[in-house]
Amino acid sequence: MPPKLLINLILALLAASVTAAAAARRHPSPASSAAAGGEPVYLWPLPKNFTSGSLTLLVDPDLELDAQGPGGAAAAVAEAFERYRSLIFAPWAHAARNASGGYDVGKLTVVVASADEKLELGVDESYTIYVAAAHGVNSIVGGATIEANTIYGAIRGLETFSQLCVFNYDTKNVEVRHAPWYIEDEPRFAFRGLLLDTSRHFLPVDVIKQVIDSMSFSKLNVLHWHIIDEQSFPLEVPSYPNLWKGSYSKLERYTVEDARDIVRGKGYPKLWPSPKCREPLDVTSNFTFEVISGILSDMRKIFPFGLFHLGGDEVYTGCWNATPHVKQWLHERNMTTKDAYKYFVLKAQEIAINLKWIPVNWEETFNSFKENLNPLTVVHNWLGPGVCPKVVEKGFRCIMSNQGVWYLDHLDVPWEDFYTSEPLAGISNTAQQKLVLGGEVCMWGETADTSDVQQTIWPRAAAAAAYVESVGGHICPRPGNNRLGSVTLFQMPAESPWNRCSSSHKLLCSASPNQSWFMLHSVNRELQSKDRHRRGICLHTPSTVPTKMVSCQF
């Protein structure tokens, strides 16, 4: 369920870069999902354009990085390359290297045109990849080359290159099949998000990092971190140090340095209209808005990104009418509780904008007083379909999270619905299409905790990612590959929880044997889980039907 507090401060945090492809909402035609030989293309999501051949190239375990261009020297490029190399090759690959050589791809050239590392909404994530045999007769390009305008495009290109690399269990070599490859790619939407709710169930720091890490496998780029709700508030807010007394326990808190929080207003009772009326907060009190300002100010110092979600959904205002001093305040101003709701939202927006945040609000605010919302407002749809067309018609930007198709805690929603949901449905005007930032799948935390959050998110979130990233993408677990991708902008520790997990072709693996986990086998197409009460999905792609999947339950 979405939050019930008017002031559920939710941080929209970019988890990997956001794209400059806002102008390229629809690709003229989706790329074919088959390689030149007619076999399925095991790339996720499917790139915008590509061509392939019929050769198989051997990749040297001692693959070298040749970084070029103004941005090639960035530490993020080198770190990402090392991380990808560790994901592509087994630890013993170097020792088993053929001393006589004979490798077709021994160097990966990464050319980055810009040294600007600024991360913001609209940053360019486009990239181009060339892969051909060194000194090959069919191509003037030898080895592998990634070209990008920014380091973020280069990182996306490294993700795709890693998916081209397949381990051959017979020869024990890493191969690039169907070469030569030419890939040209850019995301379809600027906003490709995942909401993670840590207010209902505490999630340790390493689990949150695992989620961020796994998002990059599907090229999801925005972590919408639902930090504050009525259940808890363990985040350290220096301006108001008593707030995190609302945590579940002292062991379930996050420091400013952790920046991983759950939220509640227990530390300052003056925020409540009365002891019996704890939500929404006291609209009559200047202290309420001082606290909001303090929280947003402290968050601005921690998170240098543009979007801040101010909530505004499911607000029960009857509590205000039942509180004498609030009722008197309303009477003196000739205001109804609906007027007070608008006053609260708009005042919170003003505070956020003054702190250089872009306010995001749930769609109830648009439905109730669209004519009063600040023009910078991003309206977040969740109640159902048909909202974004109305939003963009009024000139606002919109994010789609229709609960009927993109709520991950709704376990009865099949992958097909996640896969086929169109954020631009009902919007034919090109200018209005550009106002749709993208979509976001939501992992609300009432029924998921550390033991099962990853297997509740995946693989259905990947089905949605294919649609917001690229028209024509497909879920296709590739033999010899055990993940959907890798690399995160935050340069998480090299010991990624999604590293290769033995020879059974596991697609997704948990780092901890004590945690509930699931894995997708490309060998036996079987999903296994310790949590037998959860609904699972097995993804199977017959070679004759490259864009279809078969779901199974346990």
Backbone torsions as a table, in degrees:
resi	resn	phi	psi	omega
1	MET	NA	145.0	175.9
2	PRO	-69.1	167.4	-176.6
3	PRO	-67.4	151.2	179.6
4	LYS	-101.2	-13.8	-179.6
5	LEU	-78.0	141.8	174.4
6	LEU	-65.8	-36.4	-175.9
7	ILE	-105.7	51.5	173.7
8	ASN	-85.0	100.2	-174.7
9	LEU	-76.4	115.8	-176.0
10	ILE	-118.7	130.1	-176.8
11	LEU	-94.8	124.6	172.2
12	ALA	-90.7	106.6	-172.3
13	LEU	-114.6	124.6	-179.6
14	LEU	-70.8	119.0	-176.3
15	ALA	-90.3	-21.2	169.9
16	ALA	-153.0	-175.2	-170.4
17	SER	-73.7	156.8	176.6
18	VAL	-104.0	148.9	-161.9
19	THR	-94.2	157.1	176.1
20	ALA	-91.9	16.7	-176.3
21	ALA	-88.7	24.8	-178.1
22	ALA	-60.1	-29.9	-178.9
23	ALA	-80.9	-13.8	-176.9
24	ALA	-108.0	65.8	-173.7
25	ARG	-67.3	-42.9	-179.9
26	ARG	-120.7	131.1	171.7
27	HIS	-75.1	141.3	-178.6
28	PRO	-53.0	-40.7	175.3
29	SER	-155.2	139.4	-178.8
30	PRO	-66.8	148.1	176.9
31	ALA	-66.3	150.1	175.5
32	SER	-61.0	144.2	-179.1
33	SER	-93.6	13.4	-180.0
34	ALA	-121.3	145.2	175.3
35	ALA	-75.6	177.9	-176.5
36	ALA	-59.1	-32.1	-179.3
37	GLY	-85.1	4.3	179.0
38	GLY	90.0	-4.1	178.6
39	GLU	-81.0	155.0	178.7
40	PRO	-61.6	149.5	176.1
41	VAL	-93.6	118.9	-176.0
42	TYR	-93.5	64.0	175.3
43	LEU	-123.0	139.5	-175.3
44	TRP	-135.7	125.0	-14.8
45	PRO	-68.2	165.0	-178.1
46	LEU	-64.0	129.4	-179.7
47	PRO	-63.2	162.3	-178.4
48	LYS	-62.2	-48.8	178.8
49	ASN	-141.2	143.2	174.9
50	PHE	-161.1	157.2	170.0
51	THR	-133.1	153.7	-179.0
52	SER	-143.9	172.8	-178.2
53	GLY	-127.2	-144.6	-174.2
54	SER	-130.0	10.0	-177.6
55	LEU	-93.6	155.7	172.7
56	THR	-115.6	123.5	-177.6
57	LEU	-107.9	144.5	175.8
58	LEU	-95.0	135.2	-178.3
59	VAL	-104.6	128.5	-177.4
60	ASP	-68.4	128.2	175.8
61	PRO	-59.2	-23.5	176.8
62	ASP	-95.6	36.9	-179.8
63	LEU	-50.8	130.3	-177.6
64	GLU	-105.8	152.4	175.8
65	LEU	-99.0	129.4	172.3
66	ASP	-117.4	93.9	-176.2
67	ALA	-87.8	129.3	-177.5
68	GLN	-133.6	167.6	177.9
69	GLY	85.2	166.0	-178.9
70	PRO	-56.0	-33.8	-178.7
71	GLY	-97.2	-1.9	-176.5
72	GLY	-67.0	-26.3	-177.7
73	ALA	-82.1	-0.6	-178.5
74	ALA	-61.1	139.7	179.8
75	ALA	-59.8	-33.5	-178.3
76	ALA	-61.9	-34.4	179.8
77	VAL	-67.6	-48.0	-179.9
78	ALA	-64.1	-41.5	180.0
79	GLU	-66.2	-40.3	178.9
80	ALA	-65.5	-41.2	178.3
81	PHE	-59.5	-46.3	-179.7
82	GLU	-62.8	-38.9	179.6
83	ARG	-66.4	-42.7	179.2
84	TYR	-66.1	-39.0	179.9
85	ARG	-62.3	-37.5	178.2
86	SER	-70.0	-25.3	177.5
87	LEU	-81.5	-32.2	-177.9
88	ILE	-76.7	-41.6	-173.2
89	PHE	-108.6	142.6	175.1
90	ALA	-70.3	156.8	-178.5
91	PRO	-58.1	-27.3	-177.0
92	TRP	-91.7	3.6	-172.8
93	ALA	-60.9	-40.5	-177.9
94	HIS	-63.6	-42.1	-179.0
95	ALA	-64.8	-29.2	-178.5
96	ALA	-91.9	6.1	-176.4
97	ARG	-63.0	139.8	177.3
98	ASN	-70.4	114.4	-175.6
99	ALA	-64.2	-25.7	-178.7
100	SER	-81.9	-1.8	178.2
101	GLY	81.0	-133.6	-178.9
102	GLY	87.3	15.1	-179.3
103	TYR	-90.2	141.8	-178.0
104	ASP	-85.3	-31.9	-178.3
105	VAL	-121.9	104.2	-179.3
106	GLY	-113.7	-7.5	-177.1
107	LYS	-142.9	138.0	174.4
108	LEU	-113.2	112.4	178.2
109	THR	-90.5	126.0	178.5
110	VAL	-119.4	114.5	-178.4
111	VAL	-108.8	118.7	-178.9
112	VAL	-118.1	119.7	-171.4
113	ALA	-73.5	-30.1	-173.9
114	SER	-120.1	140.7	176.0
115	ALA	-90.1	0.0	-178.9
116	ASP	-73.0	117.9	-177.9
117	GLU	-102.2	12.1	-177.8
118	LYS	-63.7	132.4	-179.9
119	LEU	-108.4	119.0	-178.7
120	GLU	-155.9	167.7	177.9
121	LEU	-62.0	120.8	-179.4
122	GLY	103.8	3.0	178.9
123	VAL	-64.0	146.4	-174.6
124	ASP	-75.1	120.3	177.4
125	GLU	-111.6	11.9	-177.6
126	SER	-71.8	155.1	178.8
127	TYR	-158.8	162.8	175.3
128	THR	-132.2	140.1	179.5
129	ILE	-125.2	135.8	170.7
130	TYR	-123.8	130.1	175.6
131	VAL	-134.5	121.3	179.3
132	ALA	-152.0	163.4	178.9
133	ALA	-66.4	139.4	175.6
134	ALA	-61.3	130.6	-178.4
135	HIS	63.1	23.5	-179.6
136	GLY	-69.5	150.5	-177.3
137	VAL	-80.4	-16.6	-175.7
138	ASN	-95.8	-0.2	-176.6
139	SER	-153.1	143.5	175.7
140	ILE	-82.6	-8.9	179.7
141	VAL	-98.3	124.8	177.2
142	GLY	-109.3	139.2	-177.8
143	GLY	80.5	-143.3	-177.7
144	ALA	-129.5	139.0	-179.6
145	THR	-135.5	133.6	172.6
146	ILE	-116.7	127.3	175.8
147	GLU	-118.6	134.3	-178.7
148	ALA	-150.1	155.6	177.1
149	ASN	-78.8	-29.7	-177.4
150	THR	-132.9	166.6	177.2
151	ILE	-64.3	-27.0	-178.9
152	TYR	-72.6	-36.0	172.4
153	GLY	-65.4	-38.8	178.3
154	ALA	-62.8	-40.4	178.6
155	ILE	-65.1	-40.5	175.4
156	ARG	-62.6	-39.2	178.1
157	GLY	-65.3	-38.1	175.7
158	LEU	-61.9	-38.2	176.1
159	GLU	-58.3	-48.6	-178.8
160	THR	-67.5	-41.1	178.0
161	PHE	-58.8	-41.3	-179.4
162	SER	-62.7	-31.7	178.6
163	GLN	-74.3	-23.7	175.4
164	LEU	-72.0	-22.7	-176.1
165	CYS	-85.2	118.9	-174.7
166	VAL	-119.1	133.6	177.0
167	PHE	-85.0	126.3	178.3
168	ASN	-94.2	113.0	-174.9
169	TYR	-75.0	-13.6	176.4
170	ASP	-82.9	-47.4	-177.9
171	THR	-94.2	-14.5	-176.7
172	LYS	61.0	31.2	173.8
173	ASN	-108.4	155.4	169.7
174	VAL	-93.4	129.3	-174.0
175	GLU	-123.9	152.2	164.8
176	VAL	-111.2	112.2	-176.7
177	ARG	-92.7	159.5	177.7
178	HIS	61.9	32.4	175.7
179	ALA	-80.5	160.8	0.5
180	PRO	-77.0	151.3	-180.0
181	TRP	-111.0	140.1	166.7
182	TYR	-130.9	120.4	-177.1
183	ILE	-127.0	129.9	175.1
184	GLU	-124.7	121.8	-171.3
185	ASP	-143.9	148.3	169.9
186	GLU	-158.0	149.2	-178.1
187	PRO	-68.0	156.2	179.8
188	ARG	-81.6	-35.5	-177.8
189	PHE	-124.2	150.5	178.6
190	ALA	-74.4	-26.4	-174.1
191	PHE	-120.8	114.0	180.0
192	ARG	-132.1	89.6	-162.8
193	GLY	-111.0	164.7	172.3
194	LEU	-135.0	122.5	175.0
195	LEU	-86.9	130.6	176.6
196	LEU	-121.3	116.7	-176.1
197	ASP	-96.9	108.4	176.4
198	THR	-106.9	12.3	-179.9
199	SER	-86.5	-25.4	-179.5
200	ARG	-90.2	-37.0	175.2
201	HIS	-134.2	129.4	178.0
202	PHE	-64.1	134.0	174.7
203	LEU	-120.1	125.7	178.9
204	PRO	-62.0	161.4	-177.5
205	VAL	-56.3	-43.7	-175.2
206	ASP	-67.4	-30.1	177.9
207	VAL	-69.8	-41.3	177.3
208	ILE	-61.9	-40.1	177.3
209	LYS	-63.9	-37.9	177.8
210	GLN	-62.3	-40.8	178.7
211	VAL	-63.1	-46.1	178.3
212	ILE	-59.8	-44.5	179.6
213	ASP	-59.1	-45.7	-176.7
214	SER	-70.6	-26.8	177.7
215	MET	-59.5	-37.2	-177.1
216	SER	-67.2	-21.8	179.7
217	PHE	-62.6	-32.0	179.2
218	SER	-104.9	8.8	-179.7
219	LYS	62.5	26.3	166.9
220	LEU	-69.2	141.0	-170.0
221	ASN	-126.8	-1.1	179.6
222	VAL	-129.2	121.4	171.0
223	LEU	-94.4	111.0	174.2
224	HIS	-90.4	100.6	-173.5
225	TRP	-92.4	109.2	-179.5
226	HIS	-81.2	97.7	-169.5
227	ILE	-90.9	-44.9	-169.2
228	ILE	-112.1	129.9	168.9
229	ASP	-155.3	-178.9	-172.8
230	GLU	-69.2	-18.6	-174.7
231	GLN	-72.5	-39.7	-175.4
232	SER	-161.9	163.3	179.3
233	PHE	-152.6	77.4	-179.8
234	PRO	-93.7	5.1	-179.6
235	LEU	-74.4	134.4	174.2
236	GLU	-75.7	118.3	175.6
237	VAL	-116.6	103.1	-173.6
238	PRO	-53.7	-35.8	-177.5
239	SER	-68.2	-26.6	-178.9
240	TYR	-137.4	79.8	-171.1
241	PRO	-66.0	-15.3	-180.0
242	ASN	-81.6	-11.3	-175.8
243	LEU	-60.2	-40.2	-175.5
244	TRP	-78.1	6.3	167.8
245	LYS	-69.8	-10.9	176.3
246	GLY	-85.2	11.1	178.0
247	SER	-73.3	163.3	178.2
248	TYR	-61.7	-39.1	177.1
249	SER	-162.2	169.8	178.4
250	LYS	-66.1	-24.9	178.5
251	LEU	-80.1	-9.4	-179.2
252	GLU	-116.3	55.3	178.8
253	ARG	-126.1	160.9	177.1
254	TYR	-129.5	130.6	176.4
255	THR	-78.0	170.9	173.6
256	VAL	-56.7	-38.0	-179.5
257	GLU	-66.1	-37.5	177.0
258	ASP	-68.1	-40.9	-176.6
259	ALA	53.0	39.1	179.6
260	ARG	-131.4	111.0	-166.8
261	ASP	-138.0	160.5	168.0
262	ILE	-126.6	153.0	-166.4
263	VAL	-136.2	148.0	172.9
264	ARG	-162.1	160.7	-176.3
265	GLY	-100.3	34.3	-173.4
266	LYS	-69.0	-28.1	-172.3
267	GLY	-72.6	-18.6	-177.3
268	TYR	-132.5	85.3	-177.8
269	PRO	-57.2	-22.8	-179.4
270	LYS	-64.7	-12.9	176.8
271	LEU	-71.9	-21.7	-176.9
272	TRP	-86.9	143.5	172.9
273	PRO	-59.1	-36.0	178.1
274	SER	-164.4	165.0	178.8
275	PRO	-57.9	-27.5	179.3
276	LYS	-93.0	-7.8	-178.9
277	CYS	-124.7	93.6	-174.2
278	ARG	-105.2	-2.9	172.9
279	GLU	-158.0	142.8	-6.7
280	PRO	-68.0	172.3	-176.9
281	LEU	-68.2	170.4	-173.5
282	ASP	-72.2	107.2	-177.7
283	VAL	-71.9	-17.8	-176.7
284	THR	-85.5	-14.4	-169.5
285	SER	-97.2	128.4	173.2
286	ASN	-63.2	-29.3	-179.9
287	PHE	-61.1	-36.1	178.0
288	THR	-56.4	-47.0	-176.6
289	PHE	-78.4	-23.9	172.4
290	GLU	-65.6	-41.4	178.7
291	VAL	-66.3	-43.6	177.7
292	ILE	-58.4	-44.0	179.4
293	SER	-63.6	-41.0	179.3
294	GLY	-63.8	-42.6	179.5
295	ILE	-63.5	-48.4	-178.9
296	LEU	-64.1	-36.0	178.0
297	SER	-64.7	-44.4	179.2
298	ASP	-67.0	-38.3	178.2
299	MET	-65.0	-32.9	-179.5
300	ARG	-64.6	-32.6	179.6
301	LYS	-73.2	-27.2	-176.6
302	ILE	-89.0	-43.6	-172.9
303	PHE	-115.6	110.8	-174.9
304	PRO	-88.3	32.9	-176.4
305	PHE	-105.3	173.3	-166.6
306	GLY	-89.2	-29.7	-170.2
307	LEU	-100.9	137.5	172.7
308	PHE	-133.8	123.9	-175.7
309	HIS	-88.6	118.7	-176.7
310	LEU	-97.8	3.7	176.2
311	GLY	72.5	-133.9	179.1
312	GLY	102.3	13.4	-178.2
313	ASP	-105.0	158.7	174.2
314	GLU	47.2	46.8	-178.6
315	VAL	-89.4	116.4	177.7
316	TYR	-92.8	105.7	-174.1
317	THR	-90.2	-3.2	-179.8
318	GLY	-60.1	-27.9	178.9
319	CYS	-61.5	-34.3	178.6
320	TRP	-64.6	-43.3	180.0
321	ASN	-65.7	-23.2	-178.3
322	ALA	-90.5	0.5	-179.3
323	THR	-109.3	115.6	-170.5
324	PRO	-52.3	-48.3	-174.5
325	HIS	-70.8	-30.5	176.0
326	VAL	-71.7	-42.0	178.5
327	LYS	-60.7	-41.1	177.8
328	GLN	-64.1	-42.8	179.2
329	TRP	-59.9	-43.2	178.3
330	LEU	-63.7	-43.2	-178.3
331	HIS	-62.7	-43.0	-178.6
332	GLU	-63.4	-26.6	-177.7
333	ARG	-104.4	6.8	-179.6
334	ASN	53.0	44.8	-177.6
335	MET	-113.5	145.3	170.0
336	THR	-91.8	171.7	176.4
337	THR	-64.8	-30.0	175.4
338	LYS	-65.6	-38.6	176.3
339	ASP	-63.8	-39.4	-179.9
340	ALA	-67.2	-37.3	175.7
341	TYR	-58.8	-46.8	178.1
342	LYS	-63.0	-44.6	-179.8
343	TYR	-57.6	-44.7	-178.5
344	PHE	-62.9	-49.7	-177.6
345	VAL	-61.6	-46.1	-176.6
346	LEU	-67.7	-35.2	177.9
347	LYS	-68.4	-40.0	176.4
348	ALA	-64.7	-39.4	176.7
349	GLN	-60.8	-43.0	-178.8
350	GLU	-61.0	-42.3	178.6
351	ILE	-62.1	-46.2	-178.2
352	ALA	-62.2	-45.6	-177.8
353	ILE	-65.1	-37.7	177.6
354	ASN	-64.0	-23.9	177.6
355	LEU	-95.2	14.0	176.8
356	LYS	69.4	25.2	171.3
357	TRP	-91.2	150.0	168.3
358	ILE	-94.8	117.5	-175.4
359	PRO	-76.4	136.2	172.8
360	VAL	-116.8	132.2	179.4
361	ASN	-132.7	147.3	175.5
362	TRP	-64.1	160.5	-169.0
363	GLU	-64.8	-19.1	178.2
364	GLU	-57.8	-33.4	179.5
365	THR	-66.4	-40.2	176.9
366	PHE	-66.6	-42.7	-179.0
367	ASN	-64.6	-29.6	-173.9
368	SER	-92.1	-38.2	-176.4
369	PHE	-153.5	56.1	-178.8
370	LYS	-56.1	-33.3	-176.2
371	GLU	-71.3	-13.2	-178.0
372	ASN	-105.3	-11.8	-178.1
373	LEU	-64.7	145.1	175.7
374	ASN	-62.0	139.6	-178.5
375	PRO	-58.8	-21.0	178.5
376	LEU	-76.2	-10.6	-173.2
377	THR	-58.8	134.6	168.5
378	VAL	-102.2	120.9	-177.1
379	VAL	-91.4	128.2	-176.8
380	HIS	-105.1	111.7	179.9
381	ASN	-79.2	139.1	172.8
382	TRP	-148.5	-24.2	-170.9
383	LEU	-70.5	-30.0	-177.9
384	GLY	170.8	-173.8	-177.3
385	PRO	-76.7	166.7	172.2
386	GLY	84.9	5.8	-176.9
387	VAL	-85.7	-47.6	-177.3
388	CYS	-56.7	-38.5	176.1
389	PRO	-57.7	-39.2	179.1
390	LYS	-70.1	-37.3	-178.3
391	VAL	-65.9	-51.0	-176.2
392	VAL	-70.5	-25.3	176.3
393	GLU	-63.7	-29.5	178.2
394	LYS	-90.1	3.1	175.1
395	GLY	91.8	4.6	178.1
396	PHE	-90.6	159.6	172.3
397	ARG	-87.2	156.7	-172.6
398	CYS	-140.2	146.0	170.8
399	ILE	-121.6	132.3	-178.6
400	MET	-97.7	129.2	172.5
401	SER	-142.2	42.3	-178.0
402	ASN	-43.9	116.1	-174.1
403	GLN	-62.3	-23.3	-179.3
404	GLY	-71.5	-18.0	-176.2
405	VAL	-131.2	-20.1	-173.2
406	TRP	-126.9	23.0	173.4
407	TYR	-99.8	114.7	-174.3
408	LEU	-71.3	-24.3	177.6
409	ASP	-76.4	-10.5	172.5
410	HIS	-83.0	90.4	-171.6
411	LEU	-70.1	-12.5	179.4
412	ASP	-85.4	-5.2	179.6
413	VAL	-84.2	117.2	-176.3
414	PRO	-77.4	164.8	-179.6
415	TRP	-60.0	-30.6	-178.5
416	GLU	-58.4	-39.8	-179.7
417	ASP	-68.8	-38.2	175.4
418	PHE	-63.2	-39.0	-172.0
419	TYR	-73.1	-33.2	-170.9
420	THR	-103.6	2.1	-177.6
421	SER	-74.2	131.4	-173.1
422	GLU	-111.3	112.4	178.7
423	PRO	-60.9	-23.7	-177.5
424	LEU	-96.5	10.8	-179.3
425	ALA	-56.4	129.2	177.5
426	GLY	83.2	5.4	-179.7
427	ILE	-119.5	107.3	-178.2
428	SER	-102.0	-21.5	-179.0
429	ASN	-73.1	125.1	-175.6
430	THR	-61.3	-42.4	179.8
431	ALA	-63.4	-38.6	178.9
432	GLN	-72.2	-32.3	176.4
433	GLN	-59.4	-35.1	-179.1
434	LYS	-67.7	-17.7	179.0
435	LEU	-81.5	-11.6	175.5
436	VAL	-83.9	107.9	-177.8
437	LEU	-67.4	-30.1	-179.3
438	GLY	148.9	-146.9	-176.9
439	GLY	-138.6	168.2	-177.6
440	GLU	-147.8	125.9	172.3
441	VAL	-86.7	145.0	-170.3
442	CYS	-118.3	123.6	176.6
443	MET	-107.0	82.6	177.2
444	TRP	-72.2	147.9	-164.6
445	GLY	-101.7	10.4	-178.4
446	GLU	-60.5	-37.9	-172.2
447	THR	-115.7	9.8	-179.9
448	ALA	-130.2	140.0	177.0
449	ASP	-136.2	-162.0	-176.4
450	THR	-57.3	-33.8	-174.2
451	SER	-70.0	-23.1	-173.1
452	ASP	-141.7	9.6	-174.9
453	VAL	-65.8	-38.7	-177.8
454	GLN	-67.1	-43.1	-178.7
455	GLN	-76.2	-12.8	172.0
456	THR	-81.9	-35.0	178.3
457	ILE	-70.9	-49.2	-173.8
458	TRP	-106.8	148.3	6.1
459	PRO	-95.8	6.3	-175.4
460	ARG	-64.2	-34.0	178.0
461	ALA	-62.1	-31.7	178.7
462	ALA	-67.2	-30.8	177.4
463	ALA	-65.3	-41.7	176.6
464	ALA	-67.6	-38.1	-179.1
465	ALA	-59.9	-35.0	-179.8
466	ALA	-62.4	-34.3	-175.8
467	TYR	-80.8	-39.6	-179.3
468	VAL	-79.3	-20.2	178.8
469	GLU	-86.8	-43.2	-172.2
470	SER	-157.8	126.6	173.3
471	VAL	-65.4	131.3	177.1
472	GLY	94.8	2.8	177.7
473	GLY	-65.5	162.5	-177.7
474	HIS	-148.0	150.2	175.7
475	ILE	-91.2	121.1	-171.7
476	CYS	-152.8	86.8	-177.9
477	PRO	-62.9	119.7	-171.3
478	ARG	-88.7	131.2	173.6
479	PRO	-56.7	132.2	177.7
480	GLY	91.8	-8.5	178.4
481	ASN	-119.6	142.9	-171.9
482	ASN	-123.7	23.7	178.8
483	ARG	-157.9	167.8	177.1
484	LEU	-87.8	-7.8	179.7
485	GLY	155.1	-161.5	176.0
486	SER	-170.4	174.5	177.6
487	VAL	88.6	131.7	176.0
488	THR	-124.5	145.9	-177.9
489	LEU	-57.2	-31.7	-173.7
490	PHE	-77.1	-0.8	178.7
491	GLN	54.0	59.1	178.3
492	MET	-63.4	165.8	-179.5
493	PRO	-52.7	149.3	-175.2
494	ALA	-63.0	-26.5	-179.7
495	GLU	-78.1	69.4	-178.4
496	SER	-64.3	140.4	177.6
497	PRO	-67.4	-7.6	-176.3
498	TRP	-108.3	19.1	178.6
499	ASN	-62.6	169.1	179.5
500	ARG	-59.3	139.4	-169.5
501	CYS	-126.2	63.5	178.4
502	SER	78.3	-175.0	-169.6
503	SER	-90.1	11.6	-176.8
504	SER	-90.5	13.7	175.9
505	HIS	59.7	39.5	177.8
506	LYS	-69.6	132.6	-179.2
507	LEU	-81.5	-44.6	-179.7
508	LEU	-130.5	135.7	-176.1
509	CYS	-139.2	143.4	177.9
510	SER	-86.6	147.6	-179.9
511	ALA	-74.2	-28.3	-173.5
512	SER	-107.2	126.1	178.5
513	PRO	-71.1	-12.7	-179.7
514	ASN	-87.7	-8.6	-178.7
515	GLN	-99.7	151.3	174.6
516	SER	-61.9	144.0	-173.9
517	TRP	-148.5	167.1	173.1
518	PHE	-146.1	159.2	179.4
519	MET	-146.8	147.0	179.9
520	LEU	-109.3	117.1	-177.8
521	HIS	-93.7	130.7	173.2
522	SER	-85.0	-7.1	179.5
523	VAL	-87.0	-55.1	-176.2
524	ASN	-110.3	6.2	176.4
525	ARG	52.4	43.2	-173.7
526	GLU	-121.9	130.3	176.7
527	LEU	-97.6	128.6	-179.6
528	GLN	-118.9	147.7	178.7
529	SER	-157.0	146.0	173.7
530	LYS	-73.5	-25.9	-177.2
531	ASP	-91.0	91.2	-174.3
532	ARG	-77.4	-4.9	178.4
533	HIS	-87.1	-9.9	-178.5
534	ARG	-88.6	154.6	175.5
535	ARG	-86.8	133.8	-178.5
536	GLY	-117.0	163.7	178.4
537	ILE	-131.7	127.0	171.3
538	CYS	-100.8	130.2	-178.6
539	LEU	-104.3	121.3	-176.9
540	HIS	-132.3	130.1	-177.6
541	THR	-119.9	95.2	175.1
542	PRO	-60.5	143.3	-175.6
543	SER	-63.7	-22.5	-178.9
544	THR	-85.0	-14.5	179.7
545	VAL	-130.2	78.2	-168.5
546	PRO	-66.9	-17.8	-176.2
547	THR	-113.0	17.8	179.1
548	LYS	-115.9	157.0	177.8
549	MET	-130.6	159.4	176.2
550	VAL	-116.6	127.3	-179.6
551	SER	-98.6	149.7	176.6
552	CYS	-140.6	157.0	-178.8
553	GLN	-124.9	159.5	174.4
554	PHE	-137.8	NA	NA
